[in-house]
Amino acid sequence: MIVVMKAGSTTEHVEHIVKLLQQMGLSGWAIDGDPRKMVEVLGVNGRVDRALLEDTPMVDRVLEEAEPILAGSRQPGDKTLEVPLCSAAGVGGRKLGIIAGPCSVESESQLLEIAAAVKEAGAVALRGGAFKPRTSPYSFQGHGERGLELLARACEETGLAVVTEVMRCEHVDLVGRYADVLQVGSRSMHNTHLLATVGRQSKPILLKRGWSATLEEFLLAAEYVMLEGNRNIILCERGIRTHETYVRNTLALAIVPEVKRVSRLPIIVDPSHGTGQSHLVTPMSNAAIACGADGLLVEVHHSPPQAWTDGEQSLDLEQFCSLMKGLKAFAAAVDREL
């Protein structure tokens, strides 16, 4: 059983609920959610006076069975949260948030060329991996802090927000010094220690769906972050593994309108990882915007055949420019803008 407090409730209101539960011979565990506080009732039995709890000041409702999604749930009339990327851009509002850049930070010249091009085409943030999670331990693992320094330099040159992945709890403060948005990758979606750690800092979080995660598991990962106080979370659908072999992953776009139905969090789509094929990126980007996505995460490289990682799914600069031009019609059709 969960006692959900009204917005604006204080610690004293929560403590009063815990005392009432103790008088009933029960225990209560306070959950300091944002924007709503909650109390989980422990040791539920027939002695629960539900009516007394519901009549207590600042109690919104009492749930007999805890709903899986509480902190990020969407109530009637709620709008999608708009998560700031930087002072001039955000994700979740009327303007679509397009994040673009190379899979890996390779060199200063490479990154600055790509950053300038995606900025001119209309992107609001630059993506790039400084720390790379790789299937093989012998593959390029990223430049580490040097890569973060190059991303920061590109930010200074272009004004784009920087989005990059953090893989370890001990790297959160380091990445946070350079990046505007911390990405939790698909491999890390189930790492609850990392989720809690990024939840305790102020930078927005881009949370990617695990490649075998259900919708509920995906949203519960976001709950771990929100319960630590960080409500600025951008969900990212990046495809799931199925029996198909002609694509790298199956891009499950039905999750976009479903997230919009049950959660206040914005959701963007990664058509690059979602397909693994550059020729599929544009049509799937169009479809993502058409079904309600708040933005895209697109891999772009000035020379995909020479890319150190994921060149086969990266658009070149001309292709990205063409994608952005074509997206305008789809954005207008759903009352959004680039």
Stockholm file with secondary structure:
# STOCKHOLM 1.0

chainA/1-338         MIVVMKAGSTTEHVEHIVKLLQQMGLSGWAIDGDPRKMVEVLGVNGRVDRALLEDTPMVDRVLEEAEPILAGSRQPGDKTLEVPLCSAAGVGGRKLGIIAGPCSVESESQLLEIAAAVKEAGAVALRGGAFKPRTSPYSFQGHGERGLELLARACEETGLAVVTEVMRCEHVDLVGRYADVLQVGSRSMHNTHLLATVGRQSKPILLKRGWSATLEEFLLAAEYVMLEGNRNIILCERGIRTHETYVRNTLALAIVPEVKRVSRLPIIVDPSHGTGQSHLVTPMSNAAIACGADGLLVEVHHSPPQAWTDGEQSLDLEQFCSLMKGLKAFAAAVDREL
#=GR chainA/1-338 SS CEEEECTTCCHHHHHHHHHHHHHTTCEEEEECCSSCCEEEEESCCTTCCHHHHHHSTTEEEEESSCCSCCTTBCCTTCCCCCEEEETTEEESSSBCEEEEECSBCCCHHHHHHHHHHHHHHTCSEEECBSSCCCSSTTSCCCCTHHHHHHHHHHHHHHCCEEEEECCSGGGHHHHHHHCSEEEECGGGTTCHHHHHHHHTSSSCEEEECCTTCCHHHHHHHHHHHHTTTCCCEEEEECCBCCSCCSSSSBCCTTHHHHHHHHBSSCEEECHHHHHSCHHHHHHHHHHHHHTTCSEEEEEBCSSGGGCSSCGGGCBCHHHHHHHHHHHHHHHHHTTCBC
#=GC SS_cons         CEEEECTTCCHHHHHHHHHHHHHTTCEEEEECCSSCCEEEEESCCTTCCHHHHHHSTTEEEEESSCCSCCTTBCCTTCCCCCEEEETTEEESSSBCEEEEECSBCCCHHHHHHHHHHHHHHTCSEEECBSSCCCSSTTSCCCCTHHHHHHHHHHHHHHCCEEEEECCSGGGHHHHHHHCSEEEECGGGTTCHHHHHHHHTSSSCEEEECCTTCCHHHHHHHHHHHHTTTCCCEEEEECCBCCSCCSSSSBCCTTHHHHHHHHBSSCEEECHHHHHSCHHHHHHHHHHHHHTTCSEEEEEBCSSGGGCSSCGGGCBCHHHHHHHHHHHHHHHHHTTCBC
//
